[in-house]
């Protein structure tokens, strides 16, 4: 199995960062007053970048633009040697 990691900190988890997204949360009454319950919707937006969850390093493609799709992530990490076979 091939494992990919951040080329900066070696962290093994990445996150997709979205921009221009509308997110709504239900607000409920509790004994302490109003509080957030669960996310009820997430609409619109686009993937702005994929980055390391640990250090925030933004993964860039060969044109120095942020990687924005999961399909791009592994090939780009392979070009910089940020993987190991286990």
Steps between C-alpha positions, in 0.01 A plus 500: 500500500629845411476766773525868422622770737561872521834592343553759774408330831441135396140516630280234338164678490390772263196724491296652222441872554182641344426865420174688445293232675166560670469284811200498731471361852187432700481696827312331783392592851698341782496543877789747452318695227528484120773272366609355167363156414596342167601625160188506287636598160812581305457654156704659226865587511806346347817325611759771555786266594611175660736544791666303778267467797794513744707798383282671237753453219318560170569231241594668171490356150786526252380849400516619864120510528317334791385143440119504502395140434560164659595360159793745481631441852678163473681572170627835630620349829676228302690759293652643820564161662241550776395134524617163622401144412406278792 
